[in-house]
Amino acid sequence: MPASILEEVGHLLGAALTQDTTTRLSCPSCGSAHVAQVLGDNGGISYVCTACGHSWS
């Protein structure tokens, strides 16, 4: 158990930063990292590049 709340917050922030960089998507069309996750027509998850408009699932 952490000795202080600051230790716990530091641990959580470190994990969040690590996860954020490992889960980044890039557009298969233009390579941009400006990708939005959207709900697809049948409830599935799709992605849209906000730079070039390309969409994929």
PQR file with spaces between the fields and no chain letter, atoms N, CA, C, O and H, PARSE charges and radii, in Angstrom:
ATOM       1  N    MET     1       0.843   -1.183    0.000 -0.4000 1.5000
ATOM       2  CA   MET     1       0.000    0.000    0.000 -0.0000 2.0000
ATOM       3  C    MET     1       0.890    1.250    0.000  0.5500 1.7000
ATOM       4  O    MET     1       1.915    1.278    0.682 -0.5500 1.4000
ATOM       5  N    PRO     2       0.504    2.285   -0.763 -0.5600 1.5000
ATOM       6  CA   PRO     2       1.343    3.497   -0.811  0.2800 2.0000
ATOM       7  C    PRO     2       1.360    4.219    0.531  0.5500 1.7000
ATOM       8  O    PRO     2       0.395    4.167    1.293 -0.5500 1.4000
ATOM       9  N    ALA     3       2.456    4.883    0.803 -0.4000 1.5000
ATOM      10  CA   ALA     3       2.608    5.610    2.054 -0.0000 2.0000
ATOM      11  C    ALA     3       1.806    6.905    2.069  0.5500 1.7000
ATOM      12  O    ALA     3       1.490    7.420    3.142 -0.5500 1.4000
ATOM      13  H    ALA     3       3.241    4.925    0.184  0.4000 1.0000
ATOM      14  N    SER     4       1.469    7.441    0.891 -0.4000 1.5000
ATOM      15  CA   SER     4       0.718    8.695    0.850 -0.0000 2.0000
ATOM      16  C    SER     4      -0.176    8.729   -0.380  0.5500 1.7000
ATOM      17  O    SER     4      -0.007    7.945   -1.314 -0.5500 1.4000
ATOM      18  H    SER     4       1.726    7.022    0.020  0.4000 1.0000
ATOM      19  N    ILE     5      -1.115    9.637   -0.360 -0.4000 1.5000
ATOM      20  CA   ILE     5      -2.009    9.811   -1.510 -0.0000 2.0000
ATOM      21  C    ILE     5      -1.227   10.301   -2.728  0.5500 1.7000
ATOM      22  O    ILE     5      -1.580    9.964   -3.858 -0.5500 1.4000
ATOM      23  H    ILE     5      -1.252   10.274    0.399  0.4000 1.0000
ATOM      24  N    LEU     6      -0.181   11.084   -2.521 -0.4000 1.5000
ATOM      25  CA   LEU     6       0.636   11.574   -3.637 -0.0000 2.0000
ATOM      26  C    LEU     6       1.348   10.430   -4.332  0.5500 1.7000
ATOM      27  O    LEU     6       1.504   10.441   -5.553 -0.5500 1.4000
ATOM      28  H    LEU     6       0.106   11.358   -1.603  0.4000 1.0000
ATOM      29  N    GLU     7       1.784    9.436   -3.559 -0.4000 1.5000
ATOM      30  CA   GLU     7       2.410    8.264   -4.160 -0.0000 2.0000
ATOM      31  C    GLU     7       1.410    7.519   -5.040  0.5500 1.7000
ATOM      32  O    GLU     7       1.739    7.095   -6.148 -0.5500 1.4000
ATOM      33  H    GLU     7       1.658    9.427   -2.567  0.4000 1.0000
ATOM      34  N    GLU     8       0.186    7.366   -4.538 -0.4000 1.5000
ATOM      35  CA   GLU     8      -0.850    6.662   -5.300 -0.0000 2.0000
ATOM      36  C    GLU     8      -1.205    7.424   -6.572  0.5500 1.7000
ATOM      37  O    GLU     8      -1.338    6.817   -7.634 -0.5500 1.4000
ATOM      38  H    GLU     8      -0.082    7.711   -3.638  0.4000 1.0000
ATOM      39  N    VAL     9      -1.360    8.737   -6.482 -0.4000 1.5000
ATOM      40  CA   VAL     9      -1.675    9.555   -7.656 -0.0000 2.0000
ATOM      41  C    VAL     9      -0.556    9.464   -8.678  0.5500 1.7000
ATOM      42  O    VAL     9      -0.817    9.339   -9.875 -0.5500 1.4000
ATOM      43  H    VAL     9      -1.252    9.231   -5.619  0.4000 1.0000
ATOM      44  N    GLY    10       0.680    9.524   -8.224 -0.4000 1.5000
ATOM      45  CA   GLY    10       1.813    9.403   -9.132 -0.0000 2.0000
ATOM      46  C    GLY    10       1.811    8.071   -9.854  0.5500 1.7000
ATOM      47  O    GLY    10       2.101    8.004  -11.049 -0.5500 1.4000
ATOM      48  H    GLY    10       0.892    9.625   -7.252  0.4000 1.0000
ATOM      49  N    HIS    11       1.484    7.010   -9.131 -0.4000 1.5000
ATOM      50  CA   HIS    11       1.425    5.669   -9.731 -0.0000 2.0000
ATOM      51  C    HIS    11       0.321    5.612  -10.793  0.5500 1.7000
ATOM      52  O    HIS    11       0.536    5.079  -11.882 -0.5500 1.4000
ATOM      53  H    HIS    11       1.248    7.065   -8.160  0.4000 1.0000
ATOM      54  N    LEU    12      -0.847    6.153  -10.482 -0.4000 1.5000
ATOM      55  CA   LEU    12      -1.965    6.133  -11.431 -0.0000 2.0000
ATOM      56  C    LEU    12      -1.676    6.982  -12.662  0.5500 1.7000
ATOM      57  O    LEU    12      -2.009    6.579  -13.776 -0.5500 1.4000
ATOM      58  H    LEU    12      -1.021    6.586   -9.597  0.4000 1.0000
ATOM      59  N    LEU    13      -1.065    8.144  -12.483 -0.4000 1.5000
ATOM      60  CA   LEU    13      -0.727    8.998  -13.622 -0.0000 2.0000
ATOM      61  C    LEU    13       0.294    8.321  -14.526  0.5500 1.7000
ATOM      62  O    LEU    13       0.194    8.403  -15.750 -0.5500 1.4000
ATOM      63  H    LEU    13      -0.794    8.471  -11.578  0.4000 1.0000
ATOM      64  N    GLY    14       1.271    7.657  -13.931 -0.4000 1.5000
ATOM      65  CA   GLY    14       2.266    6.936  -14.717 -0.0000 2.0000
ATOM      66  C    GLY    14       1.629    5.845  -15.553  0.5500 1.7000
ATOM      67  O    GLY    14       1.984    5.665  -16.718 -0.5500 1.4000
ATOM      68  H    GLY    14       1.352    7.591  -12.937  0.4000 1.0000
ATOM      69  N    ALA    15       0.680    5.108  -14.963 -0.4000 1.5000
ATOM      70  CA   ALA    15      -0.014    4.048  -15.692 -0.0000 2.0000
ATOM      71  C    ALA    15      -0.868    4.627  -16.812  0.5500 1.7000
ATOM      72  O    ALA    15      -0.925    4.056  -17.901 -0.5500 1.4000
ATOM      73  H    ALA    15       0.391    5.255  -14.017  0.4000 1.0000
ATOM      74  N    ALA    16      -1.527    5.741  -16.564 -0.4000 1.5000
ATOM      75  CA   ALA    16      -2.372    6.367  -17.588 -0.0000 2.0000
ATOM      76  C    ALA    16      -1.531    6.860  -18.764  0.5500 1.7000
ATOM      77  O    ALA    16      -1.930    6.706  -19.918 -0.5500 1.4000
ATOM      78  H    ALA    16      -1.481    6.205  -15.680  0.4000 1.0000
ATOM      79  N    LEU    17      -0.389    7.443  -18.482 -0.4000 1.5000
ATOM      80  CA   LEU    17       0.470    7.930  -19.561 -0.0000 2.0000
ATOM      81  C    LEU    17       1.020    6.776  -20.381  0.5500 1.7000
ATOM      82  O    LEU    17       1.111    6.876  -21.605 -0.5500 1.4000
ATOM      83  H    LEU    17      -0.065    7.568  -17.544  0.4000 1.0000
ATOM      84  N    THR    18       1.382    5.695  -19.734 -0.4000 1.5000
ATOM      85  CA   THR    18       1.887    4.521  -20.443 -0.0000 2.0000
ATOM      86  C    THR    18       0.806    3.935  -21.327  0.5500 1.7000
ATOM      87  O    THR    18       1.059    3.597  -22.483 -0.5500 1.4000
ATOM      88  H    THR    18       1.308    5.613  -18.740  0.4000 1.0000
ATOM      89  N    GLN    19      -0.399    3.814  -20.789 -0.4000 1.5000
ATOM      90  CA   GLN    19      -1.499    3.242  -21.561 -0.0000 2.0000
ATOM      91  C    GLN    19      -1.850    4.135  -22.743  0.5500 1.7000
ATOM      92  O    GLN    19      -2.121    3.632  -23.833 -0.5500 1.4000
ATOM      93  H    GLN    19      -0.605    4.090  -19.850  0.4000 1.0000
ATOM      94  N    ASP    20      -1.850    5.438  -22.549 -0.4000 1.5000
ATOM      95  CA   ASP    20      -2.213    6.366  -23.617 -0.0000 2.0000
ATOM      96  C    ASP    20      -1.274    6.237  -24.813  0.5500 1.7000
ATOM      97  O    ASP    20      -1.730    6.259  -25.956 -0.5500 1.4000
ATOM      98  H    ASP    20      -1.630    5.847  -21.664  0.4000 1.0000
ATOM      99  N    THR    21      -0.006    6.107  -24.576 -0.4000 1.5000
ATOM     100  CA   THR    21       0.932    6.048  -25.689 -0.0000 2.0000
ATOM     101  C    THR    21       0.911    4.700  -26.385  0.5500 1.7000
ATOM     102  O    THR    21       1.268    4.614  -27.560 -0.5500 1.4000
ATOM     103  H    THR    21       0.364    6.090  -23.647  0.4000 1.0000
ATOM     104  N    THR    22       0.503    3.644  -25.694 -0.4000 1.5000
ATOM     105  CA   THR    22       0.501    2.320  -26.312 -0.0000 2.0000
ATOM     106  C    THR    22      -0.782    2.037  -27.071  0.5500 1.7000
ATOM     107  O    THR    22      -0.830    1.098  -27.865 -0.5500 1.4000
ATOM     108  H    THR    22       0.213    3.714  -24.739  0.4000 1.0000
ATOM     109  N    THR    23      -1.823    2.830  -26.844 -0.4000 1.5000
ATOM     110  CA   THR    23      -3.096    2.559  -27.503 -0.0000 2.0000
ATOM     111  C    THR    23      -3.412    3.551  -28.614  0.5500 1.7000
ATOM     112  O    THR    23      -4.525    3.538  -29.139 -0.5500 1.4000
ATOM     113  H    THR    23      -1.784    3.593  -26.199  0.4000 1.0000
ATOM     114  N    ARG    24      -2.488    4.391  -28.980 -0.4000 1.5000
ATOM     115  CA   ARG    24      -2.743    5.374  -30.039 -0.0000 2.0000
ATOM     116  C    ARG    24      -2.938    4.703  -31.376  0.5500 1.7000
ATOM     117  O    ARG    24      -2.232    3.758  -31.729 -0.5500 1.4000
ATOM     118  H    ARG    24      -1.584    4.401  -28.554  0.4000 1.0000
ATOM     119  N    LEU    25      -3.898    5.201  -32.108 -0.4000 1.5000
ATOM     120  CA   LEU    25      -4.164    4.704  -33.454 -0.0000 2.0000
ATOM     121  C    LEU    25      -3.643    5.708  -34.469  0.5500 1.7000
ATOM     122  O    LEU    25      -3.509    6.896  -34.177 -0.5500 1.4000
ATOM     123  H    LEU    25      -4.472    5.969  -31.821  0.4000 1.0000
ATOM     124  N    SER    26      -3.359    5.222  -35.636 -0.4000 1.5000
ATOM     125  CA   SER    26      -3.021    6.122  -36.728 -0.0000 2.0000
ATOM     126  C    SER    26      -3.831    5.709  -37.948  0.5500 1.7000
ATOM     127  O    SER    26      -4.159    4.535  -38.121 -0.5500 1.4000
ATOM     128  H    SER    26      -3.468    4.256  -35.872  0.4000 1.0000
ATOM     129  N    CYS    27      -4.142    6.660  -38.770 -0.4000 1.5000
ATOM     130  CA   CYS    27      -4.952    6.428  -39.961 -0.0000 2.0000
ATOM     131  C    CYS    27      -4.172    5.562  -40.953  0.5500 1.7000
ATOM     132  O    CYS    27      -3.027    5.873  -41.280 -0.5500 1.4000
ATOM     133  H    CYS    27      -3.876    7.614  -38.629  0.4000 1.0000
ATOM     134  N    PRO    28      -4.789    4.476  -41.431 -0.5600 1.5000
ATOM     135  CA   PRO    28      -4.097    3.643  -42.415  0.2800 2.0000
ATOM     136  C    PRO    28      -3.962    4.324  -43.781  0.5500 1.7000
ATOM     137  O    PRO    28      -3.173    3.891  -44.620 -0.5500 1.4000
ATOM     138  N    SER    29      -4.730    5.382  -43.995 -0.4000 1.5000
ATOM     139  CA   SER    29      -4.693    6.074  -45.275 -0.0000 2.0000
ATOM     140  C    SER    29      -3.610    7.159  -45.317  0.5500 1.7000
ATOM     141  O    SER    29      -2.791    7.203  -46.235 -0.5500 1.4000
ATOM     142  H    SER    29      -5.371    5.734  -43.313  0.4000 1.0000
ATOM     143  N    CYS    30      -3.624    8.037  -44.297 -0.4000 1.5000
ATOM     144  CA   CYS    30      -2.679    9.162  -44.329 -0.0000 2.0000
ATOM     145  C    CYS    30      -1.631    9.108  -43.224  0.5500 1.7000
ATOM     146  O    CYS    30      -0.663    9.868  -43.265 -0.5500 1.4000
ATOM     147  H    CYS    30      -4.289    8.002  -43.551  0.4000 1.0000
ATOM     148  N    GLY    31      -1.800    8.225  -42.230 -0.4000 1.5000
ATOM     149  CA   GLY    31      -0.831    8.104  -41.147 -0.0000 2.0000
ATOM     150  C    GLY    31      -1.031    9.074  -39.997  0.5500 1.7000
ATOM     151  O    GLY    31      -0.255    9.057  -39.042 -0.5500 1.4000
ATOM     152  H    GLY    31      -2.586    7.608  -42.196  0.4000 1.0000
ATOM     153  N    SER    32      -2.042    9.913  -40.064 -0.4000 1.5000
ATOM     154  CA   SER    32      -2.287   10.897  -39.018 -0.0000 2.0000
ATOM     155  C    SER    32      -2.723   10.210  -37.720  0.5500 1.7000
ATOM     156  O    SER    32      -3.364    9.160  -37.752 -0.5500 1.4000
ATOM     157  H    SER    32      -2.672    9.927  -40.840  0.4000 1.0000
ATOM     158  N    ALA    33      -2.372   10.808  -36.584 -0.4000 1.5000
ATOM     159  CA   ALA    33      -2.795   10.299  -35.280 -0.0000 2.0000
ATOM     160  C    ALA    33      -4.108   10.926  -34.842  0.5500 1.7000
ATOM     161  O    ALA    33      -4.586   10.645  -33.743 -0.5500 1.4000
ATOM     162  H    ALA    33      -1.851   11.661  -36.558  0.4000 1.0000
ATOM     163  N    HIS    34      -4.701   11.768  -35.678 -0.4000 1.5000
ATOM     164  CA   HIS    34      -5.965   12.424  -35.344 -0.0000 2.0000
ATOM     165  C    HIS    34      -7.114   11.497  -35.717  0.5500 1.7000
ATOM     166  O    HIS    34      -7.723   11.630  -36.779 -0.5500 1.4000
ATOM     167  H    HIS    34      -4.313   11.997  -36.571  0.4000 1.0000
ATOM     168  N    VAL    35      -7.399   10.544  -34.810 -0.4000 1.5000
ATOM     169  CA   VAL    35      -8.401    9.510  -35.071 -0.0000 2.0000
ATOM     170  C    VAL    35      -9.473    9.578  -33.991  0.5500 1.7000
ATOM     171  O    VAL    35      -9.162    9.679  -32.804 -0.5500 1.4000
ATOM     172  H    VAL    35      -6.905   10.436  -33.948  0.4000 1.0000
ATOM     173  N    ALA    36     -10.730    9.521  -34.406 -0.4000 1.5000
ATOM     174  CA   ALA    36     -11.858    9.502  -33.477 -0.0000 2.0000
ATOM     175  C    ALA    36     -12.524    8.134  -33.517  0.5500 1.7000
ATOM     176  O    ALA    36     -12.648    7.519  -34.577 -0.5500 1.4000
ATOM     177  H    ALA    36     -10.982    9.438  -35.371  0.4000 1.0000
ATOM     178  N    GLN    37     -12.948    7.670  -32.352 -0.4000 1.5000
ATOM     179  CA   GLN    37     -13.663    6.403  -32.260 -0.0000 2.0000
ATOM     180  C    GLN    37     -15.155    6.723  -32.301  0.5500 1.7000
ATOM     181  O    GLN    37     -15.627    7.579  -31.553 -0.5500 1.4000
ATOM     182  H    GLN    37     -12.847    8.169  -31.491  0.4000 1.0000
ATOM     183  N    VAL    38     -15.899    6.041  -33.172 -0.4000 1.5000
ATOM     184  CA   VAL    38     -17.324    6.304  -33.327 -0.0000 2.0000
ATOM     185  C    VAL    38     -18.110    5.000  -33.283  0.5500 1.7000
ATOM     186  O    VAL    38     -17.565    3.923  -33.525 -0.5500 1.4000
ATOM     187  H    VAL    38     -15.515    5.345  -33.780  0.4000 1.0000
ATOM     188  N    LEU    39     -19.373    5.110  -32.976 -0.4000 1.5000
ATOM     189  CA   LEU    39     -20.253    3.953  -32.955 -0.0000 2.0000
ATOM     190  C    LEU    39     -20.695    3.652  -34.377  0.5500 1.7000
ATOM     191  O    LEU    39     -21.198    4.535  -35.072 -0.5500 1.4000
ATOM     192  H    LEU    39     -19.815    5.985  -32.779  0.4000 1.0000
ATOM     193  N    GLY    40     -20.513    2.413  -34.813 -0.4000 1.5000
ATOM     194  CA   GLY    40     -20.878    2.021  -36.170 -0.0000 2.0000
ATOM     195  C    GLY    40     -22.371    1.795  -36.336  0.5500 1.7000
ATOM     196  O    GLY    40     -23.123    1.869  -35.365 -0.5500 1.4000
ATOM     197  H    GLY    40     -20.105    1.695  -34.249  0.4000 1.0000
ATOM     198  N    ASP    41     -22.802    1.522  -37.556 -0.4000 1.5000
ATOM     199  CA   ASP    41     -24.216    1.336  -37.879 -0.0000 2.0000
ATOM     200  C    ASP    41     -24.862    0.198  -37.099  0.5500 1.7000
ATOM     201  O    ASP    41     -25.998    0.334  -36.645 -0.5500 1.4000
ATOM     202  H    ASP    41     -22.190    1.461  -38.345  0.4000 1.0000
ATOM     203  N    ASN    42     -24.167   -0.912  -36.935 -0.4000 1.5000
ATOM     204  CA   ASN    42     -24.735   -2.077  -36.258 -0.0000 2.0000
ATOM     205  C    ASN    42     -24.260   -2.205  -34.820  0.5500 1.7000
ATOM     206  O    ASN    42     -24.255   -3.304  -34.266 -0.5500 1.4000
ATOM     207  H    ASN    42     -23.244   -1.023  -37.303  0.4000 1.0000
ATOM     208  N    GLY    43     -23.867   -1.115  -34.219 -0.4000 1.5000
ATOM     209  CA   GLY    43     -23.421   -1.120  -32.840 -0.0000 2.0000
ATOM     210  C    GLY    43     -21.954   -1.435  -32.663  0.5500 1.7000
ATOM     211  O    GLY    43     -21.455   -1.432  -31.538 -0.5500 1.4000
ATOM     212  H    GLY    43     -23.870   -0.222  -34.669  0.4000 1.0000
ATOM     213  N    GLY    44     -21.253   -1.707  -33.743 -0.4000 1.5000
ATOM     214  CA   GLY    44     -19.817   -1.973  -33.656 -0.0000 2.0000
ATOM     215  C    GLY    44     -19.042   -0.683  -33.515  0.5500 1.7000
ATOM     216  O    GLY    44     -19.614    0.406  -33.578 -0.5500 1.4000
ATOM     217  H    GLY    44     -21.658   -1.710  -34.657  0.4000 1.0000
ATOM     218  N    ILE    45     -17.748   -0.805  -33.327 -0.4000 1.5000
ATOM     219  CA   ILE    45     -16.903    0.377  -33.180 -0.0000 2.0000
ATOM     220  C    ILE    45     -16.164    0.629  -34.478  0.5500 1.7000
ATOM     221  O    ILE    45     -15.587   -0.287  -35.063 -0.5500 1.4000
ATOM     222  H    ILE    45     -17.284   -1.690  -33.276  0.4000 1.0000
ATOM     223  N    SER    46     -16.183    1.858  -34.921 -0.4000 1.5000
ATOM     224  CA   SER    46     -15.469    2.270  -36.120 -0.0000 2.0000
ATOM     225  C    SER    46     -14.573    3.446  -35.767  0.5500 1.7000
ATOM     226  O    SER    46     -14.694    4.031  -34.690 -0.5500 1.4000
ATOM     227  H    SER    46     -16.652    2.602  -34.446  0.4000 1.0000
ATOM     228  N    TYR    47     -13.690    3.781  -36.662 -0.4000 1.5000
ATOM     229  CA   TYR    47     -12.758    4.886  -36.465 -0.0000 2.0000
ATOM     230  C    TYR    47     -12.824    5.814  -37.668  0.5500 1.7000
ATOM     231  O    TYR    47     -13.043    5.375  -38.797 -0.5500 1.4000
ATOM     232  H    TYR    47     -13.591    3.306  -37.536  0.4000 1.0000
ATOM     233  N    VAL    48     -12.631    7.103  -37.411 -0.4000 1.5000
ATOM     234  CA   VAL    48     -12.630    8.110  -38.468 -0.0000 2.0000
ATOM     235  C    VAL    48     -11.414    9.007  -38.271  0.5500 1.7000
ATOM     236  O    VAL    48     -11.152    9.490  -37.169 -0.5500 1.4000
ATOM     237  H    VAL    48     -12.453    7.459  -36.494  0.4000 1.0000
ATOM     238  N    CYS    49     -10.682    9.219  -39.350 -0.4000 1.5000
ATOM     239  CA   CYS    49      -9.552   10.138  -39.306 -0.0000 2.0000
ATOM     240  C    CYS    49     -10.099   11.551  -39.471  0.5500 1.7000
ATOM     241  O    CYS    49     -10.780   11.852  -40.452 -0.5500 1.4000
ATOM     242  H    CYS    49     -10.895    8.827  -40.245  0.4000 1.0000
ATOM     243  N    THR    50      -9.796   12.414  -38.508 -0.4000 1.5000
ATOM     244  CA   THR    50     -10.298   13.786  -38.595 -0.0000 2.0000
ATOM     245  C    THR    50      -9.431   14.649  -39.504  0.5500 1.7000
ATOM     246  O    THR    50      -9.780   15.793  -39.794 -0.5500 1.4000
ATOM     247  H    THR    50      -9.242   12.169  -37.711  0.4000 1.0000
ATOM     248  N    ALA    51      -8.306   14.108  -39.952 -0.4000 1.5000
ATOM     249  CA   ALA    51      -7.444   14.856  -40.866 -0.0000 2.0000
ATOM     250  C    ALA    51      -7.866   14.661  -42.320  0.5500 1.7000
ATOM     251  O    ALA    51      -7.926   15.625  -43.083 -0.5500 1.4000
ATOM     252  H    ALA    51      -8.022   13.179  -39.717  0.4000 1.0000
ATOM     253  N    CYS    52      -8.165   13.392  -42.715 -0.4000 1.5000
ATOM     254  CA   CYS    52      -8.462   13.154  -44.128 -0.0000 2.0000
ATOM     255  C    CYS    52      -9.868   12.599  -44.357  0.5500 1.7000
ATOM     256  O    CYS    52     -10.311   12.515  -45.503 -0.5500 1.4000
ATOM     257  H    CYS    52      -8.117   12.608  -42.095  0.4000 1.0000
ATOM     258  N    GLY    53     -10.581   12.219  -43.289 -0.4000 1.5000
ATOM     259  CA   GLY    53     -11.950   11.734  -43.440 -0.0000 2.0000
ATOM     260  C    GLY    53     -12.081   10.235  -43.681  0.5500 1.7000
ATOM     261  O    GLY    53     -13.197    9.725  -43.782 -0.5500 1.4000
ATOM     262  H    GLY    53     -10.222   12.287  -42.359  0.4000 1.0000
ATOM     263  N    HIS    54     -10.970    9.525  -43.773 -0.4000 1.5000
ATOM     264  CA   HIS    54     -11.009    8.071  -44.000 -0.0000 2.0000
ATOM     265  C    HIS    54     -11.659    7.396  -42.795  0.5500 1.7000
ATOM     266  O    HIS    54     -11.380    7.767  -41.655 -0.5500 1.4000
ATOM     267  H    HIS    54     -10.063    9.939  -43.691  0.4000 1.0000
ATOM     268  N    SER    55     -12.528    6.404  -43.035 -0.4000 1.5000
ATOM     269  CA   SER    55     -13.135    5.657  -41.933 -0.0000 2.0000
ATOM     270  C    SER    55     -12.886    4.165  -42.127  0.5500 1.7000
ATOM     271  O    SER    55     -12.792    3.678  -43.253 -0.5500 1.4000
ATOM     272  H    SER    55     -12.755    6.102  -43.961  0.4000 1.0000
ATOM     273  N    TRP    56     -12.781    3.446  -41.001 -0.4000 1.5000
ATOM     274  CA   TRP    56     -12.543    2.003  -41.028 -0.0000 2.0000
ATOM     275  C    TRP    56     -13.023    1.399  -39.721  0.5500 1.7000
ATOM     276  O    TRP    56     -13.301    2.118  -38.760 -0.5500 1.4000
ATOM     277  H    TRP    56     -12.858    3.842  -40.086  0.4000 1.0000
ATOM     278  N    SER    57     -13.122    0.062  -39.685 -0.4000 1.5000
ATOM     279  CA   SER    57     -13.511   -0.615  -38.453 -0.0000 2.0000
ATOM     280  C    SER    57     -12.540   -1.731  -38.120  0.5500 1.7000
ATOM     281  O    SER    57     -12.710   -2.415  -37.111 -0.5500 1.4000
ATOM     282  H    SER    57     -12.896   -0.521  -40.465  0.4000 1.0000
